[in-house]
Amino acid sequence: MAEDRSVDKIRRQINYLYLKHPNIHIIMRLPHHKRKSEIIPVIIKNVYPNLFVVTEKNNEHEELHTIMYTEILTNHIEVLELKNFK
């Protein structure tokens, strides 16, 4: 039950960022991701009940990533701007 509240809190914070400050910075710590622990500037494009979508500019094209809120809970993804939330 506590996890649900944490997911709800993260969802609200991401939604706030989406509406007010969609340019964010993430750190991906996923084993299959080619870059590890690198700060990546992205833009939040959409927010959904279980995930949100960001775009990352790579050279001359955009790459879409879907991020589940649980990935933030498990520390696979870190959103640097969430550190400012209380």
C-alpha positions as CSV (number, residue, x, y, z in Angstrom):
1,M,0.0,0.0,0.0
2,A,2.8,2.4,0.8
3,E,4.2,1.8,-2.7
4,D,0.9,2.9,-4.3
5,R,1.2,6.2,-2.4
6,S,4.7,6.6,-3.6
7,V,3.7,5.9,-7.2
8,D,0.9,8.4,-6.9
9,K,3.2,11.0,-5.5
10,I,5.7,10.5,-8.4
11,R,2.8,10.6,-10.9
12,R,1.7,14.0,-9.4
13,Q,5.2,15.4,-9.5
14,I,5.8,14.3,-13.1
15,N,2.4,15.7,-14.1
16,Y,3.4,19.0,-12.5
17,L,6.7,19.1,-14.3
18,Y,4.9,18.2,-17.6
19,L,2.6,21.2,-17.2
20,K,5.1,23.7,-15.8
21,H,8.6,22.7,-16.7
22,P,8.7,19.8,-19.3
23,N,12.4,20.1,-19.9
24,I,14.0,17.7,-17.4
25,H,17.1,15.7,-16.9
26,I,17.2,12.0,-16.3
27,I,19.8,9.4,-15.4
28,M,19.1,5.9,-16.8
29,R,20.5,2.9,-14.9
30,L,19.1,0.2,-17.1
31,P,21.3,-2.8,-17.9
32,H,20.2,-2.8,-21.6
33,H,20.8,0.9,-22.1
34,K,24.0,1.7,-23.9
35,R,24.9,4.7,-21.8
36,K,25.1,4.1,-18.1
37,S,24.6,6.8,-15.4
38,E,24.8,9.7,-17.8
39,I,22.7,12.8,-17.3
40,I,20.3,13.0,-20.3
41,P,18.3,16.1,-21.1
42,V,14.8,15.2,-22.2
43,I,11.4,16.8,-22.7
44,I,8.2,15.3,-21.2
45,K,5.8,14.8,-24.1
46,N,2.9,12.9,-22.5
47,V,1.8,11.7,-19.1
48,Y,-0.3,8.6,-18.7
49,P,-1.6,6.7,-15.6
50,N,1.2,4.2,-15.5
51,L,4.0,5.8,-17.5
52,F,5.2,9.0,-19.2
53,V,6.9,9.6,-22.5
54,V,10.0,11.7,-23.0
55,T,12.0,12.7,-26.1
56,E,15.7,12.8,-26.2
57,K,17.5,14.7,-29.0
58,N,20.4,12.6,-30.5
59,N,22.4,14.6,-33.0
60,E,19.7,15.2,-35.7
61,H,16.9,13.0,-34.6
62,E,14.6,12.5,-31.6
63,E,14.4,9.3,-29.6
64,L,11.3,8.4,-27.7
65,H,11.5,6.7,-24.3
66,T,8.6,5.5,-22.2
67,I,9.3,5.5,-18.5
68,M,7.1,3.8,-15.9
69,Y,6.7,5.5,-12.5
70,T,7.9,2.3,-10.8
71,E,11.3,2.7,-12.6
72,I,11.8,5.8,-10.5
73,L,10.9,4.0,-7.3
74,T,13.4,1.2,-8.1
75,N,16.1,3.7,-9.0
76,H,16.4,2.5,-12.6
77,I,15.6,6.0,-13.6
78,E,16.3,9.2,-11.7
79,V,14.7,12.5,-12.5
80,L,17.0,15.2,-11.2
81,E,14.2,17.7,-10.9
82,L,12.3,15.5,-8.4
83,K,15.1,16.2,-5.9
84,N,13.6,19.7,-5.4
85,F,10.1,18.3,-4.5
86,K,9.2,17.6,-0.8
